[in-house]
């Protein structure tokens, strides 16, 4: 034996299998895909199987699981028989959750989903929860370790424009909202009760970005613009906003949300106005990085303050950017993710 090799320990390359729904799903993009370069730089092999794709056989999933060091099930609630078979083959099973998957998306309870959720977290060796609310629910129903892993934003990609936006006080103040067709209903609530500007007050333009304009009818007296979402246009559109909005109703489903809309606004250097629901109260510091508004009068005060005080808007935007980079950036959270997976440094 070569003398140089005596006493050394050689580790086989680590293999991770990720089971998720679709490539474009935000959960996968923000909680797995953006960490792939960090994993690959450490010699980790990551295989992702998109279970929503046609032709995926569970037998193939089990074969891949048997050859992996870690299997990450992302948000999926597998049927009892599939979960049991996967558990037998996975050396280490991690369940990653960033939504209140045990209920319907309107917040109503589902006994079937609740049972699946409880079986899943009890079967896992580790639960990664996107916020403290999800972590608390998981801890209530399982003895497995539960670790908080915030959903993060790539603050290098989502960044302020290189040149400050020119402000024209004769033009409308642009309030931006970015979401998906399934979340249009949250914006629709704000549209229905939108606080109209007072006489001689600066007017507003609400710019909505989503997969479709379904249900987004503009109320009278409010300028409204809709743009269909695309990855290529997302950052330039965010940079065109003056402030971001994130209205939410308060129910079980929304308390499980991980605040991605607010984080996108903040990373782009925008102050935002949010509902006091779930993790929003942790992300946005009221009066420093944006405003927390609980009723129409609160929204009105926030919009008026931002529209009429340019120094306040700029100061809040800078503070919002700093907070996003310091607490919810890929760089800040990547070490936590790697440690949870027990990935060794290169």
Protein Blocks (a to p, Z undefined) as FASTA:
>chain_A
ZZklgopacddddddddddfbfklmklmmmmmmmmmmmmmnopacddddfkbghiafklm
mmmmmmpmbdcdehiacdfklmmmmmmmmmbacdddfbdfkbcfkopacfklmmmmmmmm
mmpmbdcdfbfklmmmmmmmccbdcddddddddfklmccdfbdcdddfkbccdddddddf
klmmmmmmmmmmoccddehiacdddddddfbfghiacdehiacddddddfklmmmmmmmp
mbdcddddddfklmmpghlmmmmmmmnopacddddehjllmmpcghklmccdfbfklmmm
mmmmmmmmmklmmmmmmmmmmmmmmmmgfklmmmmmmmmnopacZZ
